[in-house]
Amino acid sequence: MVNNQIEIASYLNSILSKTNNRFFNIHSIFNKAVNFYDGEMLLTFTSPDVQLSPTNIVFNESHLFNSIHNISQNSVCELNYPILSFNSRYGEFSVSLETCGVVKTEIETYHKLSETDIELFKSNVFKVIDNRNSILNIYHHHQTEDALMEKLKIITLSIQESVTANEVDYFRRGVKKLLGLGAGLTPAGDDFVYGLLAVWKTFGGGGIFKKELETLLVENKNETGIISYNMLNALIKNHIYLPLKNLFRQINSGKEYTRELSEIASFGATSGADMIAGVLFGLENQEYKIEA
């Protein structure tokens, strides 16, 4: 019998079902999310109004999430499948993963978008998202005194040039400069790269650079944030942030998608907008020169 009060991402469910006797220590605590980490894998427990990522377990009843939140300080999470047990000096709480509802986070793949669809997407992005601190500002031509934004413009231009010229090594050097660039638990550069890889994997763009990007991310996992890498690692394994999956589905079907854009834009201070910047960049650089 499925317990609809708790939902788990299909990516996380597939990993945890093969795991036992594993201990996770507290990584970070927010008002609506609690992260546990064991040095490799991240488990994110969230309240019902947090957008689902492949590392999430969502408590659809606030009192259930509050139970975790209240005892999370100095607590340890033990996995002995199918039971997740939380233990701290403030109390104990257990969850059976076998009865959780499973949300499909697998990537859906589509044909490449037309130039008309890409231009429409770009237009809608700038109508819906107005975040002046995000990487979306690399698309504006006005001068900025923000040193980080200027650096991001230079790096993304070099990546664009490398794709156009079919220069794989140049591409790798450019992307590596983005990893971990920016403040916060999910740096802006990581979010941008996430959007780029997500749109290439969904709409088939990027050619040889898509595989190079995946290889680069695995080789440089320590250059990204812990939360970023766990999301990127899930993406490499074909599981995607659910609001982005919903956005791509709407775009492919030719339906209205401003609500989906707004939902993503609300993610973090700039994370959602940075992710969309990567999506837009990926769409505008989906082709590459074939070697003679």
Secondary structure, DSSP 8 states (H G I E B T S, - for coil): --EEEEEEEHHHHHHHTT--SEEEEEEEE-SSEEEEE-SS-EEEEE-TTS---TTEEEESSHHHHHHHHHH-TT-EEEEETTEEEEEETTEEEEEEGGGEEEE--B--------HHHHHHHHHHHHHH---TTSGGGGG--S----HHHHHHHHHHHHHHHHHHHT-HHHHHHHHHHHTT-SSSSS-HHHHHHHHHHHHHHHH--STHHHHHHHHHHHHTGGGS-HHHHHHHHHHHTTB--HHHHHHHHHHHHT---HHHHHHHHTSTTTHHHHHHHHHHHHHHT-------
